[in-house]
Amino acid sequence: MDKVYEKVLRCYECVRQKVKFVPKVALVLGSGLGDFAENIQVEAELSYSEIEGFPVSTVPGHAGKLIFGYLGEVPMVCMKGRVHFYEGYDITDVVLPMRLMKLLGAEILFLTNASGGVNASFAAGDLMLITDQISCFVKNPLIGPNIEELGTRFPDMTEIYDKELSAVIKNTAKEHRINLKEGVYLQLTGPSFESPAEVRMARILGADAVGMSTAVEAIAAKHAGMRVCGVSCVCNLAAGMTENPLSHEEVQEAANKAAPLFTGLLKESIKKF
């Protein structure tokens, strides 16, 4: 058996020994959304450190636990804190949680993140529906032996972000008068913020926002047959677009301010999935 898949199965067996809950929706919470779990009728919680072989987040603001429960009538698993490639993990560990949540029963993956805006019409605090993505300088998580149990060797990426789920999110935003932008998200490796020249490159490539997560997670989830959707919180304008230096504290502060609106959009959208 492939070693990567074997590790995912070990994590699955470890979780199943402790939690029997079967989710339909998997949600990855980005910076500033840690309190979203307060909206869930919690059935079980599991710290990443309790799952054998599961990567543990080292980033401030990422709690590091799986939360199982109901949002309305929708059974879901919520990933409170993600792991990033820049933390030093192998790319297969970065996407392991997506594969695990798929094995646990999740059919839909809702990705969220904090990002830097490279579209000049964006402002700090804007929410952006991710319509497509670019993975730039980041190792593809499907490199290596294909895990046939999950998906095909050459998965189609024409529509990574599910149009029907995206329509639900857009309609929900309209109903609640939430200004929801749309655009392309570009993932770089981090952990350094992008240089002004890299921001210009991203803009030339067609990106509207940049960050250090999400694209590889979406690739792995799509490969495994999950339906994917995503919303990004634009927490600042990227390097070179303003005179201000960038900091993680600034990102967290902007994400925290946008959190109530972001939380409302997630909550009402998921109830319709």
N, C-alpha and C positions, 0 to 999 in steps of 0.2 A: 504494500500500500504506500502511496505517496506520503512523504514525511509531513508535508504541509497539511494535507487532509487528515492525516492521523492525529495531528495536534488539535485541529478543529474538533474532531470527534471526541478527543479526551476532554476538551472544554465542555462539549455538549453533554457528555456522560456525567461530568462533575456537576453541571447546573441541574440536570434532570434528577440527580440524587437529592437535591435540596429544594427544587422548585418544579411543580408539575404544570404550572400555568402555560397555556398555549396562546401566544399573541397573534394578531392579524397584522398590526402595524408596528413597525420599528421606527423609533424617533431618535436621532442623534442631536443632542443639545450642544450648541456652540456657546461661545463666551456670552455672558450676561443672561443666559436662559436657565441657569441652575434652579431657579425657583419654580419653573414650570411644573415640576413634579407635585406641587401643592394642589394642582387641578386634578390629579389622578386619584381615583379610589384605589389605594395601594393594597395589593394582595401579597406581595413579597418584595424584598430587597436583597441584593447580593453585591457585596463589595468585589471589585475586580481581583483583589488580593486573595479572595476565597475561592477563585476559579483557577484550577491547576493549569499553568501555562499561559494564562491570559495576560496580555500586556497591561501595565499599570501606568496611567497618565502622571506626568511629572510637572504639568503646567499649572501655574497659579490660576484659580478660578475653575478648574476642572476637577470635580469631586471624586470621580472614579467609582461609580456603582451602576448596576442594572436595576431598574425599578419596573416591576410587573404590576399591571392593574388595568382599571377601566377608565376611559374618558367617555362619559355618557355610556353608551352600550358597546363601545369599541374596545376589544381587548388589545392591549398594547404593551410593548417593552420599550422603556425609555433609557437611553444610554446617557447618563449624566456625566459628561466629560469624555472626550475622545483621546486617542493616542495619535501622535504625529510622526511623520518620517524624520523630521529634524531632531526628535528626541533620541535618535540612534537606533531605533527599532528597524528590523528588516521589513521591507514593504509588505511581506506576507503577514507579518504580525499587525501591521497598521490596518489591514483589511480583514483580519481574522474575526473581529466582532460582527461584521456584516454577514459573513458566512455562517457564523454561529447563530445569529438571530434568524437567518433563513432556515437553518435546521430546526430551530425551536418552533417554527411554524409561521413566521412573519412573511406575508406576501408583498407588503408595501414597505418601502424605505423612504422616510422623510428626512432629508439632510438639511441642517441649518449651520450657519457659520457667521463669523465676523470677518469683514473684508475691507479692503481699501478701494475707493472708487477711482477709476481711471477715465470714466466718462465725465466730461466737464459739466454736464447738466445735473450730475448727482451732488447731493449734499450729505454731510454727516448725519446719521440717523435715518436715512432712507432705507426702505426695505425693497429688495430686488428679487423677483421670481427668476430662478435660474432656468433659462430656456435651452442652453447648450453649454459646453465646456471645452477648455483647452488644457491639456496636461503638458507642462513645459519643464523640461529638465528633471522630471520626476520619473522614477523607474515604474514601468507598467507592472501592476500586481499579478498579471497573468503570465509573466516571463517564467520559464521553467516548465517542467512536465505539466501537461494539462490535467486538471482534476475532472475526469470524465463524469464522476458522480454529481458534479455541480453544473457543468455546461460544456459547450462545444469548444474546440480548439481555437476557432476564429469567430468570435461572437460579433454580430452586427451592432454597430454603435450609431446607426442613423438617427435613432430616437432614444437617446439615453433617458431624457426626462419625459415622462409619460404625459401625453397631451390631455387626456381625460382628467388626470389628477391635477394638472396645472390649471385646467379650466375651472375646476372646483375651487382652487385657491384664489384665482382671479375673481370669480363670482362672489366668493366670500368677502374679499377685500372691498368690492363694490357695495355689497349689502351693508357693510359696517363703515363705509366711507373712509377706508384706509388707502392712502396713496401708495400704490404698489407699482414700482418700476419693473421693467423686464430687461434681461440682458444675459450676456455670456460671461461665465466665471472662468478665470484662469488660475490654475494652481502652480505655484513655484515651490521650491523645497523649503525656503526659510532656513534657519530661524532669523537671519537678518532681514530687515525690511528691504523692499526693492529699491534699487538705485533709480534716479530720474531717467537714465537711459533705458533701464529695463521697463520702466513704466511707459515710456514712449514706444518701446518694442511691443508691449502688451496691447497698446492702443492700435498700433499698426496691424497687429494680428487679428484684431476684431473683438478684443475683450472690453467689458464694461466694468469689471471688478476683479481684483486679484487677492489671493490668500494662500494659505499654507496647508490646506486640507481639502477634503470633499471629492475632488475629481477621481482619485484612485479608489475611493470608497464606492463611488457610483459605478465605476468600471467593474469592480468585483461583484457588486450587487446585480448589475445587468447581466453579467456572465452567468450568475447563479439563477437567473430567471425572475428576479424581483422587479416590481414596478417601482420606479424611482421618481421622486419629486424633490425640489429643494428651494429654500428661500435664504437669501444672504442679507445680513444687516451691514450696510455700508457705514463703517464707524469713523472713517476719516477719508480725506482725499489723499491719494498716494503721493510719494515723494516727488518734488519738483512742481507740483500743482499749486502749492501754497508755500509761504515762507517758513512755515512751522516745522520743526524737527518732529519725527514720529517716535512714539513710545507705546509700550504695551499697556501702561496705565491709561493713556488716552483712549486706546481701543476699548478697554474694560469700562471706562467711564461712559463712553458713547453707547456701548452695548447695554449697559445698565439703564440708561435713560430711555432707550428704545424698547426695552424689555416688555413693558405693559402692552404696548401696541402689538409687538411681535408675538407675545404670548396669546393675545386675543385672536390673532389671525390663525395661529397654529391650532388652538383649541377648537375654534368653530369650523375650521377646514377638516380636521381629523374626524370630527363627529359625522361628517358627510361621506367619508370614505367607505 
